[in-house]
């Protein structure tokens, strides 16, 4: 009887089925309660002349809209996802170097089926959605594309349950999504960064949060495992995997040197720093984060990293509200609940000169395309001199001291202050 029930479930939950449609309708109702985007609000309520000045203050030098072609726009329209294109027209022409024009893309998406559907059905439904969005990226001329964190599955790590969710884990060499991405990368001459739940079969079947970098010939260039694992609110990811130990690799591709700062790593300035030290030109930040926790930080951290480290940053966040079968608690006094909260999308690209694109929608699936001249990176370095004036040897000495057991903080205390218990005990 069990196998009959499972077969019926698969038919019931297949992509394009009534179940998928009902789930989409329910999710759409939830999203209608959310603000579509900050940009939409400004456009609705701020007059155009004032809006232009406001955008310059908020977003820096204006980016230009980029025509993406009828084929890409048609695919987006037919499959109900947003598509936006922008061009950073801020690099000067040089006499000794040709422009290094690159188009990067970011895909943000919701899941397709209920989280109670069979694992392979859930994955296949998402894969079918992503396939069309990659086709649109190719039609828009994207050279390097990044998908959101753990795009192959619901972001179930809030539940702290192992059953079912661990079945989404796969090999970073020949897992089902890896093979799919290799096929798409080779087909479209596109580098694709694919964030997955990795199962390392060679080392005790351990699990990692991993970004696989697939070259434009369909080859695997390498991978990077998430450096910083959150333990805040519902983000209890160390239940599933621990920190990666592969440093801060930069992947040299036909279209430039790229790196991947996975999700929570964006809260750590030294994580961003090291990708720059290793020569990254574009750093992708595939993420899954919710509005109540992190939204005020979202537009700041990636943009600040682009400025401080003089490279381009592409932040990607999933969209939608994912409901799980069993209730879970957050350890903060709130009642038990069955969803993480709203994943607010808002994917954007920031440049080293402090300019940035508008964000994608907070509620809709979307493809963001940004065209840039990588020559801007050296031009900004020459202008601002952040790398020339940074004091890496000084920081290295201070950090080396800070990790020693006998470390004492470098605090110079006003001698007129009354003695504290701590200072009195030293005497």
KOLKELO-200596 format. One record per residue (C-alpha): residue in three letters; x, y, z. Coordinates in pm, 1 decimal. Layout:
BEGIN
{residuo=ALA x=X y=Y z=Z}
...
***
This chain:
BEGIN
{residuo=UNK x=0.0 y=0.0 z=0.0}
{residuo=UNK x=285.7 y=238.3 z=81.8}
{residuo=UNK x=430.3 y=228.6 z=-269.3}
{residuo=UNK x=83.2 y=296.8 z=-415.1}
{residuo=UNK x=41.5 y=599.1 z=-186.5}
{residuo=UNK x=388.9 y=728.3 z=-281.2}
{residuo=UNK x=307.4 y=693.5 z=-650.0}
{residuo=UNK x=-13.3 y=889.2 z=-602.2}
{residuo=UNK x=180.2 y=1157.1 z=-413.1}
{residuo=UNK x=426.4 y=1189.5 z=-698.2}
{residuo=UNK x=148.4 y=1228.8 z=-951.9}
{residuo=UNK x=-37.0 y=1470.6 z=-727.3}
{residuo=UNK x=273.2 y=1686.0 z=-666.4}
{residuo=UNK x=430.7 y=1681.1 z=-1011.0}
{residuo=UNK x=527.7 y=2015.9 z=-1170.8}
{residuo=UNK x=228.7 y=2173.5 z=-1343.0}
{residuo=UNK x=-16.8 y=1964.7 z=-1141.0}
{residuo=UNK x=-315.0 y=2090.0 z=-945.3}
{residuo=UNK x=-107.2 y=2063.9 z=-624.7}
{residuo=UNK x=163.9 y=2288.3 z=-765.0}
{residuo=UNK x=-96.8 y=2538.7 z=-880.3}
{residuo=UNK x=-274.8 y=2540.7 z=-543.1}
{residuo=UNK x=57.1 y=2585.6 z=-362.6}
{residuo=UNK x=146.1 y=2876.2 z=-592.4}
{residuo=UNK x=-191.8 y=3041.4 z=-528.3}
{residuo=UNK x=-150.2 y=3007.8 z=-151.9}
{residuo=UNK x=203.8 y=3145.5 z=-165.9}
{residuo=UNK x=90.4 y=3435.0 z=-385.7}
{residuo=UNK x=-170.4 y=3534.6 z=-125.5}
{residuo=UNK x=101.6 y=3545.8 z=139.0}
{residuo=UNK x=327.8 y=3752.8 z=-85.5}
{residuo=UNK x=53.2 y=4004.3 z=-160.8}
{residuo=UNK x=78.4 y=4113.3 z=201.9}
{residuo=UNK x=446.4 y=4202.5 z=152.7}
{residuo=UNK x=592.2 y=4523.5 z=10.1}
{residuo=UNK x=696.9 y=4459.3 z=-351.6}
{residuo=UNK x=1017.0 y=4667.1 z=-336.4}
{residuo=UNK x=1161.4 y=4988.9 z=-197.9}
{residuo=UNK x=1209.1 y=5117.1 z=-551.8}
{residuo=UNK x=841.8 y=5061.6 z=-634.0}
{residuo=UNK x=742.9 y=5258.2 z=-324.9}
{residuo=UNK x=971.5 y=5548.3 z=-418.6}
{residuo=UNK x=837.6 y=5548.6 z=-773.2}
{residuo=UNK x=481.1 y=5555.4 z=-648.5}
{residuo=UNK x=514.1 y=5835.1 z=-394.8}
{residuo=UNK x=820.4 y=6047.2 z=-481.4}
{residuo=UNK x=802.8 y=6285.1 z=-782.0}
{residuo=UNK x=1048.5 y=6203.9 z=-1058.6}
{residuo=UNK x=1279.6 y=6504.0 z=-1016.0}
{residuo=UNK x=1319.6 y=6445.3 z=-642.5}
{residuo=UNK x=1345.0 y=6069.6 z=-701.4}
{residuo=UNK x=1645.3 y=6113.3 z=-930.5}
{residuo=UNK x=1827.6 y=6310.4 z=-659.4}
{residuo=UNK x=1719.8 y=6065.1 z=-392.1}
{residuo=UNK x=1845.2 y=5767.3 z=-592.7}
{residuo=UNK x=2182.3 y=5934.9 z=-639.6}
{residuo=UNK x=2211.0 y=5972.3 z=-263.2}
{residuo=UNK x=2092.2 y=5617.2 z=-194.6}
{residuo=UNK x=2257.1 y=5433.6 z=-484.6}
{residuo=UNK x=2543.4 y=5653.4 z=-605.3}
{residuo=UNK x=2615.7 y=5720.7 z=-969.3}
{residuo=UNK x=2308.5 y=5616.3 z=-1171.8}
{residuo=UNK x=2321.0 y=5288.0 z=-1360.2}
{residuo=UNK x=2158.9 y=5266.6 z=-1701.3}
{residuo=UNK x=1887.4 y=5024.1 z=-1798.2}
{residuo=UNK x=2015.9 y=4742.4 z=-2016.2}
{residuo=UNK x=1814.8 y=4601.3 z=-2305.6}
{residuo=UNK x=1807.2 y=4223.5 z=-2266.5}
{residuo=UNK x=1646.6 y=4114.9 z=-2592.4}
{residuo=UNK x=1299.7 y=3994.8 z=-2685.5}
{residuo=UNK x=1373.3 y=3625.3 z=-2626.4}
{residuo=UNK x=1474.3 y=3677.2 z=-2263.3}
{residuo=UNK x=1183.3 y=3908.5 z=-2193.6}
{residuo=UNK x=939.4 y=3664.9 z=-2354.0}
{residuo=UNK x=1064.0 y=3375.0 z=-2141.3}
{residuo=UNK x=1023.8 y=3586.9 z=-1827.5}
{residuo=UNK x=672.5 y=3692.0 z=-1923.2}
{residuo=UNK x=556.4 y=3341.6 z=-2016.0}
{residuo=UNK x=700.0 y=3190.0 z=-1696.7}
{residuo=UNK x=596.6 y=3469.2 z=-1460.0}
{residuo=UNK x=929.9 y=3589.6 z=-1329.8}
{residuo=UNK x=1074.9 y=3940.1 z=-1328.2}
{residuo=UNK x=1372.7 y=4030.6 z=-1543.7}
{residuo=UNK x=1582.1 y=4344.9 z=-1498.7}
{residuo=UNK x=1900.0 y=4460.2 z=-1668.2}
{residuo=UNK x=2141.0 y=4740.4 z=-1578.1}
{residuo=UNK x=2475.5 y=4867.4 z=-1704.6}
{residuo=UNK x=2750.7 y=5021.6 z=-1492.4}
{residuo=UNK x=2864.7 y=5290.5 z=-1734.4}
{residuo=UNK x=3132.0 y=5429.0 z=-1504.1}
{residuo=UNK x=3469.1 y=5294.1 z=-1621.0}
{residuo=UNK x=3691.6 y=5528.6 z=-1820.4}
{residuo=UNK x=3838.5 y=5422.4 z=-2152.9}
{residuo=UNK x=4210.0 y=5348.3 z=-2128.3}
{residuo=UNK x=4482.6 y=5366.0 z=-2391.8}
{residuo=UNK x=4677.6 y=5061.7 z=-2268.8}
{residuo=UNK x=4394.8 y=4819.9 z=-2182.9}
{residuo=UNK x=4086.2 y=4717.3 z=-2371.0}
{residuo=UNK x=3754.7 y=4725.3 z=-2184.3}
{residuo=UNK x=3677.3 y=4399.4 z=-2000.7}
{residuo=UNK x=3301.9 y=4388.2 z=-2041.4}
{residuo=UNK x=3124.1 y=4111.5 z=-1849.8}
{residuo=UNK x=2758.4 y=4036.5 z=-1786.1}
{residuo=UNK x=2675.9 y=3873.5 z=-1455.5}
{residuo=UNK x=2339.6 y=3730.9 z=-1361.4}
{residuo=UNK x=2160.8 y=3647.9 z=-1037.0}
{residuo=UNK x=1855.1 y=3425.2 z=-1000.3}
{residuo=UNK x=1623.4 y=3450.0 z=-701.0}
{residuo=UNK x=1335.1 y=3205.2 z=-674.5}
{residuo=UNK x=1073.1 y=3049.1 z=-453.6}
{residuo=UNK x=1018.4 y=2677.5 z=-413.5}
{residuo=UNK x=749.0 y=2516.8 z=-630.3}
{residuo=UNK x=579.1 y=2238.0 z=-434.6}
{residuo=UNK x=469.1 y=2194.2 z=-74.8}
{residuo=UNK x=750.3 y=2086.8 z=158.0}
{residuo=UNK x=553.7 y=1764.9 z=219.0}
{residuo=UNK x=589.2 y=1651.4 z=-144.0}
{residuo=UNK x=839.0 y=1369.6 z=-219.0}
{residuo=UNK x=1200.8 y=1491.0 z=-223.4}
{residuo=UNK x=1273.4 y=1416.5 z=-588.2}
{residuo=UNK x=949.2 y=1582.8 z=-696.6}
{residuo=UNK x=1038.2 y=1896.0 z=-502.4}
{residuo=UNK x=1384.8 y=1902.9 z=-654.6}
{residuo=UNK x=1265.7 y=1834.3 z=-1010.2}
{residuo=UNK x=1002.0 y=2107.2 z=-991.1}
{residuo=UNK x=1265.7 y=2361.0 z=-882.9}
{residuo=UNK x=1505.9 y=2235.6 z=-1151.2}
{residuo=UNK x=1239.0 y=2287.6 z=-1418.6}
{residuo=UNK x=1188.1 y=2644.9 z=-1298.9}
{residuo=UNK x=1562.2 y=2715.6 z=-1289.2}
{residuo=UNK x=1614.0 y=2564.8 z=-1634.9}
{residuo=UNK x=1386.7 y=2825.8 z=-1791.8}
{residuo=UNK x=1550.4 y=3106.1 z=-1593.6}
{residuo=UNK x=1895.9 y=2994.3 z=-1707.0}
{residuo=UNK x=1767.9 y=2990.3 z=-2064.9}
{residuo=UNK x=1653.3 y=3349.4 z=-2014.7}
{residuo=UNK x=1995.2 y=3442.4 z=-1871.0}
{residuo=UNK x=2161.3 y=3293.0 z=-2177.6}
{residuo=UNK x=1926.9 y=3484.6 z=-2407.2}
{residuo=UNK x=2022.2 y=3801.1 z=-2216.0}
{residuo=UNK x=2393.1 y=3739.4 z=-2279.7}
{residuo=UNK x=2496.9 y=3647.6 z=-1925.1}
{residuo=UNK x=2857.4 y=3525.5 z=-1891.7}
{residuo=UNK x=2862.0 y=3438.8 z=-1519.9}
{residuo=UNK x=2547.1 y=3335.3 z=-1333.3}
{residuo=UNK x=2491.3 y=3267.7 z=-963.5}
{residuo=UNK x=2199.4 y=3085.0 z=-806.1}
{residuo=UNK x=2072.7 y=3143.3 z=-452.1}
{residuo=UNK x=2192.9 y=2950.6 z=-148.5}
{residuo=UNK x=2072.4 y=2587.9 z=-140.7}
{residuo=UNK x=1858.8 y=2648.9 z=-448.3}
{residuo=UNK x=1780.7 y=2278.1 z=-487.1}
{residuo=UNK x=1557.8 y=2256.5 z=-178.2}
{residuo=UNK x=1347.1 y=2435.7 z=82.0}
{residuo=UNK x=1563.7 y=2614.2 z=337.0}
{residuo=UNK x=1468.0 y=2358.5 z=600.1}
{residuo=UNK x=1754.8 y=2411.8 z=843.4}
{residuo=UNK x=1523.7 y=2601.7 z=1078.9}
{residuo=UNK x=1344.5 y=2277.1 z=1163.4}
{residuo=UNK x=1652.1 y=2104.1 z=1308.5}
{residuo=UNK x=1505.4 y=1779.7 z=1171.5}
{residuo=UNK x=1731.0 y=1541.5 z=982.3}
{residuo=UNK x=1471.7 y=1311.6 z=827.8}
{residuo=UNK x=1376.0 y=1399.7 z=470.3}
{residuo=UNK x=1587.6 y=1716.8 z=441.1}
{residuo=UNK x=1916.4 y=1527.5 z=434.5}
{residuo=UNK x=1791.4 y=1345.2 z=125.7}
{residuo=UNK x=1847.9 y=1667.9 z=-70.0}
{residuo=UNK x=2224.1 y=1638.7 z=-7.6}
{residuo=UNK x=2434.6 y=1529.9 z=-306.1}
{residuo=UNK x=2788.7 y=1487.0 z=-429.4}
{residuo=UNK x=2966.7 y=1803.4 z=-539.5}
{residuo=UNK x=3124.2 y=1596.7 z=-819.2}
{residuo=UNK x=2834.6 y=1417.5 z=-984.0}
{residuo=UNK x=2517.5 y=1493.7 z=-788.7}
{residuo=UNK x=2191.4 y=1539.0 z=-975.3}
{residuo=UNK x=2196.0 y=1919.8 z=-969.4}
{residuo=UNK x=2570.0 y=1933.5 z=-1045.4}
{residuo=UNK x=2521.4 y=1729.4 z=-1362.6}
{residuo=UNK x=2225.6 y=1949.4 z=-1460.2}
{residuo=UNK x=2427.1 y=2269.4 z=-1409.9}
{residuo=UNK x=2720.0 y=2125.9 z=-1606.1}
{residuo=UNK x=2486.5 y=2060.1 z=-1898.8}
{residuo=UNK x=2344.0 y=2413.1 z=-1886.2}
{residuo=UNK x=2686.8 y=2576.1 z=-1850.3}
{residuo=UNK x=2826.8 y=2390.7 z=-2152.1}
{residuo=UNK x=2514.0 y=2455.8 z=-2357.4}
{residuo=UNK x=2524.7 y=2830.5 z=-2299.9}
{residuo=UNK x=2901.5 y=2897.9 z=-2267.1}
{residuo=UNK x=2828.7 y=3029.9 z=-1918.3}
{residuo=UNK x=3006.8 y=3002.6 z=-1583.4}
{residuo=UNK x=2749.0 y=2903.8 z=-1319.8}
{residuo=UNK x=2786.9 y=2918.1 z=-941.7}
{residuo=UNK x=2559.7 y=2656.3 z=-787.3}
{residuo=UNK x=2503.4 y=2647.5 z=-410.7}
{residuo=UNK x=2404.7 y=2301.5 z=-285.1}
{residuo=UNK x=2380.1 y=2083.9 z=22.8}
{residuo=UNK x=2686.6 y=1863.7 z=-28.0}
{residuo=UNK x=2735.2 y=1509.4 z=96.6}
{residuo=UNK x=3105.6 y=1419.4 z=105.9}
{residuo=UNK x=3100.4 y=1045.0 z=41.0}
{residuo=UNK x=3477.8 y=1011.8 z=75.0}
{residuo=UNK x=3490.7 y=1157.3 z=426.2}
{residuo=UNK x=3231.3 y=988.9 z=642.0}
{residuo=UNK x=2924.6 y=1101.6 z=445.4}
{residuo=UNK x=2960.7 y=1443.4 z=611.7}
{residuo=UNK x=2742.4 y=1735.3 z=503.7}
{residuo=UNK x=2856.4 y=2079.9 z=391.0}
{residuo=UNK x=2698.0 y=2397.2 z=257.6}
{residuo=UNK x=2891.5 y=2423.3 z=-67.8}
{residuo=UNK x=2911.7 y=2639.8 z=-377.2}
{residuo=UNK x=3017.5 y=2446.7 z=-687.8}
{residuo=UNK x=3175.8 y=2662.3 z=-958.9}
{residuo=UNK x=3109.0 y=2517.5 z=-1303.1}
{residuo=UNK x=3310.2 y=2649.7 z=-1597.9}
{residuo=UNK x=3165.7 y=2759.0 z=-1930.0}
{residuo=UNK x=3280.4 y=2434.1 z=-2091.5}
{residuo=UNK x=3075.2 y=2232.7 z=-1841.6}
{residuo=UNK x=3380.9 y=2147.1 z=-1631.7}
{residuo=UNK x=3393.3 y=2177.7 z=-1253.4}
{residuo=UNK x=3650.1 y=2446.3 z=-1173.5}
{residuo=UNK x=3625.8 y=2393.3 z=-799.3}
{residuo=UNK x=3411.0 y=2442.5 z=-492.7}
{residuo=UNK x=3399.3 y=2647.6 z=-175.4}
{residuo=UNK x=3241.1 y=2550.3 z=154.7}
{residuo=UNK x=3065.0 y=2803.7 z=373.4}
{residuo=UNK x=3309.7 y=2963.0 z=617.1}
{residuo=UNK x=3070.2 y=3101.0 z=878.3}
{residuo=UNK x=2773.1 y=2901.9 z=1010.9}
{residuo=UNK x=2489.8 y=3093.5 z=1183.1}
{residuo=UNK x=2354.4 y=3008.5 z=1524.1}
{residuo=UNK x=2095.1 y=3282.7 z=1555.4}
{residuo=UNK x=1717.4 y=3258.0 z=1578.0}
{residuo=UNK x=1587.4 y=2987.5 z=1345.6}
{residuo=UNK x=1920.6 y=2969.2 z=1162.3}
{residuo=UNK x=2053.6 y=2664.4 z=1348.7}
{residuo=UNK x=2259.0 y=2536.4 z=1058.5}
{residuo=UNK x=2531.6 y=2375.0 z=1267.8}
{residuo=UNK x=2276.7 y=2099.6 z=1332.6}
{residuo=UNK x=2351.5 y=1994.0 z=974.4}
{residuo=UNK x=2705.0 y=2107.8 z=883.5}
{residuo=UNK x=3006.1 y=2286.9 z=1025.3}
{residuo=UNK x=3243.4 y=2552.4 z=895.5}
{residuo=UNK x=3444.5 y=2487.8 z=580.6}
{residuo=UNK x=3823.2 y=2478.7 z=594.0}
{residuo=UNK x=3920.7 y=2566.3 z=235.8}
{residuo=UNK x=4006.7 y=2929.8 z=301.2}
{residuo=UNK x=3901.5 y=3200.4 z=57.6}
{residuo=UNK x=3951.5 y=3058.8 z=-292.7}
{residuo=UNK x=3922.7 y=3275.8 z=-600.7}
{residuo=UNK x=3829.7 y=3102.2 z=-926.1}
{residuo=UNK x=3991.5 y=3228.4 z=-1245.2}
{residuo=UNK x=3745.1 y=3195.9 z=-1532.8}
{residuo=UNK x=3734.1 y=3307.0 z=-1894.3}
{residuo=UNK x=3526.4 y=3605.6 z=-1781.1}
{residuo=UNK x=3723.3 y=3718.5 z=-1476.5}
{residuo=UNK x=3822.8 y=3611.8 z=-1124.9}
{residuo=UNK x=3523.6 y=3527.9 z=-908.1}
{residuo=UNK x=3467.4 y=3423.3 z=-547.5}
{residuo=UNK x=3170.8 y=3307.0 z=-339.9}
{residuo=UNK x=3096.9 y=3445.0 z=6.3}
{residuo=UNK x=2811.5 y=3218.5 z=112.4}
{residuo=UNK x=2523.3 y=3380.5 z=304.1}
{residuo=UNK x=2621.0 y=3440.7 z=668.3}
{residuo=UNK x=2978.8 y=3516.7 z=564.8}
{residuo=UNK x=2858.6 y=3860.7 z=455.5}
{residuo=UNK x=2836.5 y=3961.0 z=823.8}
{residuo=UNK x=3212.0 y=3905.3 z=862.7}
{residuo=UNK x=3427.6 y=4187.2 z=717.4}
{residuo=UNK x=3746.0 y=3979.2 z=722.3}
{residuo=UNK x=3576.0 y=3714.9 z=509.3}
{residuo=UNK x=3512.0 y=3978.7 z=242.9}
{residuo=UNK x=3865.6 y=4113.4 z=289.4}
{residuo=UNK x=4037.3 y=3783.7 z=217.5}
{residuo=UNK x=3855.7 y=3730.2 z=-112.6}
{residuo=UNK x=3991.0 y=4069.2 z=-216.2}
{residuo=UNK x=4342.0 y=3989.1 z=-93.3}
{residuo=UNK x=4327.8 y=3677.5 z=-312.8}
{residuo=UNK x=4240.7 y=3884.3 z=-619.2}
{residuo=UNK x=3864.5 y=3851.1 z=-664.2}
{residuo=UNK x=3700.5 y=4084.0 z=-914.8}
{residuo=UNK x=3339.1 y=3975.2 z=-860.1}
{residuo=UNK x=3222.4 y=3822.4 z=-531.5}
{residuo=UNK x=2885.5 y=3647.9 z=-524.9}
{residuo=UNK x=2686.4 y=3623.2 z=-202.7}
{residuo=UNK x=2422.3 y=3349.7 z=-247.2}
{residuo=UNK x=2190.0 y=3378.9 z=50.8}
{residuo=UNK x=1868.3 y=3271.8 z=220.4}
{residuo=UNK x=1761.3 y=3530.5 z=474.6}
{residuo=UNK x=1436.4 y=3664.7 z=614.1}
{residuo=UNK x=1308.3 y=4017.0 z=664.6}
{residuo=UNK x=1251.9 y=4022.0 z=1038.8}
{residuo=UNK x=1614.0 y=3925.5 z=1101.3}
{residuo=UNK x=1842.0 y=4086.8 z=845.8}
{residuo=UNK x=1671.9 y=4315.6 z=595.6}
{residuo=UNK x=1813.7 y=4643.6 z=732.8}
{residuo=UNK x=2162.7 y=4496.9 z=681.9}
{residuo=UNK x=2103.8 y=4354.9 z=333.6}
{residuo=UNK x=2161.7 y=4661.5 z=118.6}
{residuo=UNK x=2454.6 y=4778.4 z=331.4}
{residuo=UNK x=2687.9 y=4483.1 z=381.1}
{residuo=UNK x=2748.0 y=4376.9 z=21.4}
{residuo=UNK x=2775.3 y=4734.6 z=-96.8}
{residuo=UNK x=3017.6 y=4823.8 z=181.0}
{residuo=UNK x=3227.1 y=4517.1 z=93.1}
{residuo=UNK x=3240.9 y=4626.9 z=-271.9}
{residuo=UNK x=3367.5 y=4968.5 z=-164.5}
{residuo=UNK x=3612.4 y=4857.5 z=104.9}
{residuo=UNK x=3765.8 y=4576.7 z=-100.9}
{residuo=UNK x=3738.2 y=4733.0 z=-447.6}
{residuo=UNK x=3549.6 y=4465.0 z=-637.0}
{residuo=UNK x=3196.1 y=4403.3 z=-761.1}
{residuo=UNK x=2949.5 y=4226.1 z=-530.0}
{residuo=UNK x=2638.2 y=4039.2 z=-634.0}
{residuo=UNK x=2394.6 y=3961.7 z=-352.7}
{residuo=UNK x=2128.5 y=3695.1 z=-419.2}
{residuo=UNK x=1845.7 y=3609.4 z=-180.7}
{residuo=UNK x=1555.8 y=3366.5 z=-221.8}
{residuo=UNK x=1189.6 y=3474.2 z=-213.3}
{residuo=UNK x=871.1 y=3336.1 z=-64.2}
{residuo=UNK x=745.8 y=3187.9 z=260.8}
{residuo=UNK x=818.8 y=2819.4 z=315.2}
{residuo=UNK x=587.6 y=2627.0 z=547.1}
{residuo=UNK x=702.8 y=2303.3 z=710.1}
{residuo=UNK x=493.1 y=2011.3 z=838.1}
{residuo=UNK x=609.4 y=2026.2 z=1201.9}
{residuo=UNK x=624.4 y=2321.6 z=1436.8}
{residuo=UNK x=958.9 y=2444.4 z=1569.7}
{residuo=UNK x=1070.3 y=2708.3 z=1817.4}
{residuo=UNK x=1333.4 y=2980.8 z=1795.8}
{residuo=UNK x=1449.1 y=2989.6 z=2155.2}
{residuo=UNK x=1336.7 y=3351.2 z=2189.0}
{residuo=UNK x=1005.4 y=3313.2 z=2370.1}
{residuo=UNK x=788.6 y=3323.4 z=2059.7}
{residuo=UNK x=525.9 y=3053.7 z=2014.5}
{residuo=UNK x=612.1 y=2751.6 z=1803.5}
{residuo=UNK x=563.0 y=2812.0 z=1432.1}
{residuo=UNK x=589.9 y=2632.3 z=1098.6}
{residuo=UNK x=759.4 y=2889.7 z=876.2}
{residuo=UNK x=1087.9 y=3074.2 z=879.5}
{residuo=UNK x=938.5 y=3407.4 z=783.2}
{residuo=UNK x=944.4 y=3591.3 z=452.1}
{residuo=UNK x=1250.9 y=3552.1 z=228.7}
{residuo=UNK x=1265.3 y=3901.3 z=83.1}
{residuo=UNK x=1466.1 y=3859.8 z=-238.3}
{residuo=UNK x=1594.3 y=4209.3 z=-326.4}
{residuo=UNK x=1898.9 y=4075.9 z=-513.7}
{residuo=UNK x=2132.6 y=4350.1 z=-635.1}
{residuo=UNK x=2481.0 y=4424.0 z=-771.7}
{residuo=UNK x=2718.9 y=4678.7 z=-618.4}
{residuo=UNK x=3027.3 y=4834.8 z=-776.1}
{residuo=UNK x=3353.5 y=4944.2 z=-610.9}
{residuo=UNK x=3275.9 y=5312.0 z=-674.4}
{residuo=UNK x=2969.8 y=5295.0 z=-440.4}
{residuo=UNK x=2712.7 y=5272.5 z=-718.7}
{residuo=UNK x=2463.5 y=4985.7 z=-724.0}
{residuo=UNK x=2166.9 y=4856.1 z=-915.6}
{residuo=UNK x=1812.6 y=4871.0 z=-784.0}
{residuo=UNK x=1708.7 y=4548.4 z=-616.4}
{residuo=UNK x=1484.6 y=4283.5 z=-759.7}
{residuo=UNK x=1138.5 y=4234.2 z=-610.5}
{residuo=UNK x=1087.3 y=4136.7 z=-246.9}
{residuo=UNK x=815.1 y=3892.1 z=-351.0}
{residuo=UNK x=866.8 y=3761.8 z=-705.4}
{residuo=UNK x=1102.1 y=3520.4 z=-876.8}
{residuo=UNK x=1351.6 y=3719.9 z=-1077.8}
{residuo=UNK x=1659.2 y=3736.3 z=-1297.6}
{residuo=UNK x=1893.9 y=4030.6 z=-1253.2}
{residuo=UNK x=2152.7 y=4103.4 z=-1523.0}
{residuo=UNK x=2430.8 y=4357.8 z=-1475.8}
{residuo=UNK x=2691.0 y=4458.4 z=-1733.7}
{residuo=UNK x=3020.8 y=4592.8 z=-1604.8}
{residuo=UNK x=3371.8 y=4680.9 z=-1717.4}
{residuo=UNK x=3617.1 y=4510.2 z=-1483.0}
{residuo=UNK x=3872.5 y=4780.9 z=-1563.3}
{residuo=UNK x=3680.4 y=4994.8 z=-1314.5}
{residuo=UNK x=3839.0 y=4797.4 z=-1031.1}
{residuo=UNK x=4194.4 y=4917.3 z=-1095.2}
{residuo=UNK x=4069.6 y=5268.5 z=-1168.8}
{residuo=UNK x=3900.3 y=5288.0 z=-827.6}
{residuo=UNK x=4211.6 y=5143.0 z=-659.7}
{residuo=UNK x=4421.9 y=5414.9 z=-822.0}
{residuo=UNK x=4176.8 y=5685.8 z=-712.3}
{residuo=UNK x=4105.7 y=5585.2 z=-353.8}
{residuo=UNK x=4415.2 y=5381.8 z=-264.5}
{residuo=UNK x=4240.7 y=5155.3 z=-13.1}
{residuo=UNK x=4472.2 y=4863.7 z=-88.9}
{residuo=UNK x=4778.8 y=5088.8 z=-84.0}
{residuo=UNK x=4687.9 y=5236.7 z=253.3}
{residuo=UNK x=4563.2 y=4924.0 z=427.5}
{residuo=UNK x=4795.3 y=4796.3 z=699.3}
{residuo=UNK x=4795.0 y=4418.3 z=659.2}
{residuo=UNK x=5119.6 y=4361.6 z=856.9}
{residuo=UNK x=4979.4 y=4570.5 z=1142.4}
{residuo=UNK x=4651.6 y=4377.9 z=1141.0}
{residuo=UNK x=4837.4 y=4047.2 z=1118.0}
{residuo=UNK x=5045.8 y=4127.4 z=1427.3}
{residuo=UNK x=4739.1 y=4239.8 z=1621.0}
{residuo=UNK x=4530.3 y=3938.4 z=1521.2}
{residuo=UNK x=4817.1 y=3699.9 z=1596.5}
{residuo=UNK x=4833.3 y=3846.2 z=1945.5}
{residuo=UNK x=4452.9 y=3834.8 z=1984.1}
{residuo=UNK x=4432.4 y=3456.8 z=1940.9}
{residuo=UNK x=4684.2 y=3386.5 z=2218.2}
{residuo=UNK x=4557.2 y=3269.8 z=2558.3}
{residuo=UNK x=4749.0 y=3544.0 z=2738.2}
{residuo=UNK x=4609.5 y=3820.3 z=2515.0}
{residuo=UNK x=4515.0 y=4147.4 z=2682.7}
{residuo=UNK x=4303.2 y=4405.2 z=2504.2}
{residuo=UNK x=4480.4 y=4728.2 z=2411.6}
{residuo=UNK x=4275.8 y=4962.1 z=2630.3}
{residuo=UNK x=4423.0 y=5285.0 z=2764.4}
{residuo=UNK x=4216.7 y=5384.0 z=3064.1}
{residuo=UNK x=4158.2 y=5737.3 z=3183.8}
{residuo=UNK x=4354.5 y=5750.7 z=3514.0}
{residuo=UNK x=4093.2 y=5983.0 z=3667.9}
{residuo=UNK x=3822.4 y=5711.4 z=3647.8}
{residuo=UNK x=3738.3 y=5532.1 z=3973.7}
{residuo=UNK x=3893.8 y=5190.6 z=4013.1}
{residuo=UNK x=3678.7 y=4900.3 z=3894.7}
{residuo=UNK x=3680.3 y=4563.9 z=4071.8}
{residuo=UNK x=3883.2 y=4423.2 z=3786.4}
{residuo=UNK x=4155.1 y=4688.2 z=3806.6}
{residuo=UNK x=4153.3 y=4674.2 z=4187.7}
{residuo=UNK x=4202.3 y=4297.0 z=4182.4}
{residuo=UNK x=4511.6 y=4340.7 z=3965.5}
{residuo=UNK x=4663.8 y=4560.6 z=4234.7}
***
